[in-house]
Amino acid sequence: MKQKYFSINVWILCGVCIGLIVFTFILVVHNENMPNKINQDRDNLLGGSKTVLDRIKPIGQVNLGS
């Protein structure tokens, strides 16, 4: 009877380990291409002919339309 409980516990432990491995793999694969997207977005923002002052100027403006 002890052998049955031991084998059930081993299978449960294997299932938990496989679940953690799959979860870790999905988490890593999902975030693998994030730096490329960030660099591409950054290059698009900074690649224009605008200067730093042209990009900062609209931040402090308040438009009061009537």
N, C-alpha and C positions, 0 to 999 in steps of 0.2 A: 504494500500500500504506500510505503514511503517513496518507492520508486516512481509511482504515478504522480504524486505531489511534486516531487523533484523535477520530473520532466515537464509538468505544466508550468512550474516556475521558470524553468529554462526557456520554454517557448514564449512566455510572457516577456521575459527579459530581452530575448532576441527581437521580438516584435517592437518593443519600446526603442531599442537601439536602432533598428531599421527606420522607424518613424523619425527619430532625431536626425539620422543621417540624411533622409529625404528632405526634411524641413531645412536643414543647414544648406543642402545643395540648392534648393529652390531659392533660399534667401541670398546666397552668393551669386547665383546666375542672374537673378533679377537686378542686382545692383552692380553687375559687372560693367555695363556700358554707361553708367551714370556719368563718370568723369568726362567721357567723350561728348555727351550731350551738353554738359556744363561748359566745356571749353568751346564748343560750337556756338552756343548761345552767347557766350562772352565775346567771342570773335566777331559775331554779327553786330553786337552792340558797340564794340570798340573799333570796328573796322571802317566805320563811316568817316567822312571828312569833317565831322564835327569836332570842335575843340572841347576841352573840359568845361570851359565857361559856357559854351552853348548847351551842353548837357545839364549843367547845374541851374542855369537861369530859370527855367520853368518851375522849379521846385518851390520857390518862395513867392510865386505870383498868385494873386487872388483875383479872380474874374468876377466882377459884380455886374451882371447883366440886368437891364431894366425891362 
